[in-house]
Every structure is written in structure tokens, then in C-alpha cells.
């Protein structure tokens, strides 16, 4: 029983660290994030954080890769409906703006060029395969599946927290989001439909 309680408390502490660090990294980036603020918000100490994650960079990596996996799992691609996928991504950015901010910090501070992650194939394989299958079925225009994926993702981010024009929030009226979803769906559909 005592071992179970320790395991449960340990898991709870680790989750508090992840939650606090997700907020900290999303707000301040990798360089600007402070371990002191993370452990204070998580109601723990540096030793515990380092025991779980090894370093501040290790903590960022754990959170960042979990956020990428979350997007893949929560918003799975449908090669036959890339427009719907773009809309679902738009909605996920509204629900979890911190996830897109983490990716932006990784781009700015770690990989300013090329793939966002060193092992890009690990995350893109399912997406590229889905697009290639839709192309083979005549549902999606010809072209490099990676370039099509990149374009659809970029379109889905038009109103995201990293937009250079306007960052949307969940607090905006539903009809505003409905209008954006309709425009996004129409634009992606137009861009990917075979001529």
C-alpha cells in the first residue's frame, strides 16, 4: 500500500512539473523559461525535476515531443478530407494554444531551418502515407505529399497564436469561428482538389 501511495504521489508530482513547465515554456521559450518558476508552480523542488527529466532541456524535449504526439493523436489526418483536417487543427490551436507556441519556440531556438524535429519521418509518416493514398485514389492533387501537408498545416495556422496577422482565441463569438472554419475549409479544398 505504501509503495502504491509513493508511486501515485510521484506520478502526481511529475504531472504538476509537466503542467507548470508547459505553461512556462509556452510563455517564455526555452532560454527564457526558469526552473525556479516551474518548481514553485509545481510545488516541488529542483532535485525532483532533475530526477524525472535530467535537465531543463530534457524537460522541454519531453513536453515538446508529447505535444507533437498529442496533435497527431487528437487530430488524426484524413487524406480524403484534408480540408476537415485543417479545420480540426484550427480548433485544436484554439483549445491548446500552448502546443503551437511550444513548436514555435523550438523553431526559433533550436531548428531555424529544415525539419522542426531531427527525426521528422517519425511524426510525418502517417500523414504522408494518408496524403499519398488519397492522391493515388484521385482525391488529392498531384505533388510532393510533404509539400501538400506543409501547406495545409500552414493554412490551418492562419489565426493561430503564432500568426503574424491575428491570433484567435476561444473567447471570440462562435459565429466568427464558424466563418473562419468555412473559409479555411473552402480554401484548403480548393488548393488540394485535383484540377
SEZA-957203 format. One record per residue (C-alpha): z, y negated, x. Coordinates in steps of 0.001 Angstrom, whole numbers, always signed. Layout:
         z         y         x
         Z         Y         X
...
! end
This chain:
         z         y         x
        +0        +0        +0
      +927     -2429     +2791
     -2382     -1749     +4573
     -4293     -2465     +1367
     -2481     -5787      +942
     -3256     -6756     +4559
     -6914     -5841     +4073
     -7041     -7799      +821
     -5358    -10843     +2409
     -7705    -10592     +5390
    -10747    -10494     +3131
     -9431    -13480     +1187
     -8844    -15435     +4399
    -12311    -14594     +5680
    -13852    -15723     +2370
    -11904    -19009     +2494
    -13259    -19585     +6012
    -16819    -18871     +4834
    -16453    -21205     +1848
    -14935    -24031     +3903
    -17453    -23606     +6701
    -20400    -23532     +4298
    -19330    -26919     +2964
    -18610    -28291     +6452
    -21923    -27168     +7990
    -23928    -28297     +4946
    -22385    -31765     +5206
    -22261    -32327     +8953
    -24627    -29864    +10598
    -23816    -27589    +13491
    -22944    -30282    +16034
    -21048    -32441    +13547
    -19000    -29659    +11965
    -15385    -29497    +13114
    -13430    -26270    +13391
    -10224    -28238    +12689
    -11522    -29298     +9270
    -12731    -25777     +8500
     -9406    -24077     +9285
     -7467    -26777     +7451
     -9621    -26402     +4321
     -9406    -22588     +4611
     -5610    -22701     +5065
     -5782    -20631     +8226
     -5942    -21157    +11987
     -8444    -21178    +14849
     -7360    -17752    +16080
     -8198    -16193    +12716
    -11577    -17934    +12553
    -12482    -16795    +16084
    -11222    -13267    +15397
    -13671    -12972    +12499
    -16666    -14899    +13860
    -16248    -15237    +17632
    -17238    -18901    +17839
    -18342    -21893    +15817
    -21965    -20876    +16446
    -21196    -17322    +15363
    -19679    -18683    +12152
    -22753    -20827    +11466
    -25042    -17855    +12123
    -23099    -15642     +9717
    -23232    -18268     +6983
    -26841    -19230     +7606
    -28201    -15661     +7557
    -26132    -14867     +4473
    -27666    -17919     +2757
    -31192    -16734     +3609
    -30417    -13266     +2266
    -28930    -14825      -874
    -32132    -16730     -1613
    -34212    -13568     -1131
    -31911    -11539     -3398
    -31112    -14143     -6062
    -34666    -15467     -6257
    -36900    -12481     -5543
    -40584    -13211     -5161
    -43106    -12111     -7759
    -46522    -12167     -6129
    -48196    -12104     -9527
    -46233    -15200    -10600
    -45819    -17499     -7599
    -45512    -20466     -9964
    -42498    -18864    -11637
    -41027    -18062     -8224
    -41351    -21744     -7222
    -39524    -22799    -10386
    -36738    -20276     -9758
    -36389    -21660     -6207
    -36166    -25197     -7656
    -33345    -24024     -9912
    -31516    -22317     -7037
    -31658    -25526     -4980
    -30047    -27320     -7928
    -27284    -24692     -8171
    -26700    -24368     -4433
    -27878    -27489     -2582
    -25736    -26399      +363
    -28108    -23499     +1070
    -31122    -25724     +1628
    -29030    -28119     +3718
    -27969    -25236     +5998
    -31624    -24339     +6567
    -32418    -27972     +7322
    -29631    -28226     +9895
    -30855    -25008    +11509
    -34350    -26527    +11701
    -33104    -29825    +13136
    -30566    -28482    +15596
    -31837    -25057    +16570
    -35539    -24454    +15943
    -37525    -27684    +15589
    -40837    -25790    +15774
    -42175    -22406    +14779
    -40372    -19967    +12509
    -36978    -21007    +11169
    -35435    -17776    +12438
    -36338    -15800    +15543
    -36817    -12607    +13568
    -38890    -14187    +10801
    -40503    -10912     +9819
    -37139     -9542     +8741
    -36938    -12047     +5884
    -40612    -12638     +5161
    -41887     -9046     +4974
    -41169     -8553     +1261
    -42608    -11932      +397
    -45773    -11486     +2432
    -46306     -7990     +1080
    -45926     -9272     -2506
    -48470    -12026     -1909
    -50929     -9664      -184
    -50656     -7205     -3085
    -51320     -9999     -5585
    -54311    -11081     -3501
    -55652     -7511     -3452
    -55291     -7414     -7247
    -57295    -10655     -7534
    -54329    -12637     -8889
    -53866    -14953     -5900
    -56479    -16800     -3881
    -57593    -15502      -520
    -55939    -16823     +2594
    -53155    -16116     +5000
    -50193    -14844     +2912
    -47769    -16660     +5232
    -49532    -19998     +4684
    -49537    -19473      +913
    -45827    -18602      +995
    -45038    -21687     +3100
    -46974    -23935      +715
    -45274    -22569     -2411
    -41835    -22926      -822
    -42641    -26492      +249
    -43754    -27353     -3270
    -40535    -25888     -4683
    -38560    -28214     -2398
    -40227    -31413     -3668
    -36987    -32560     -5353
    -34538    -30613     -3188
    -31638    -32142     -1229
    -33934    -32458     +1799
    -36740    -34277        +7
    -37958    -37419     +1737
    -38631    -38909     -1688
    -35944    -37909     -4199
    -33093    -35389     -4288
    -32421    -33992     -7751
    -29026    -32825     -8998
    -27849    -30559    -11795
    -26273    -33605    -13439
    -29638    -35051    -14433
    -30774    -34609    -18057
    -32222    -31209    -18944
    -35472    -32781    -20122
    -36022    -34263    -16632
    -35657    -30815    -15069
    -37897    -29283    -17727
    -40592    -31867    -16952
    -40355    -31149    -13210
    -40429    -27394    -13774
    -43578    -27728    -15886
    -45281    -29892    -13254
    -44233    -27555    -10436
    -45442    -24500    -12343
    -48803    -26140    -13099
    -49334    -27367     -9526
    -48441    -24043     -7883
    -50543    -22104    -10374
    -53486    -24410     -9673
    -53021    -24069     -5912
    -52815    -20270     -5784
    -55167    -19150     -8552
    -58484    -17799     -7265
    -61424    -20149     -7803
! end
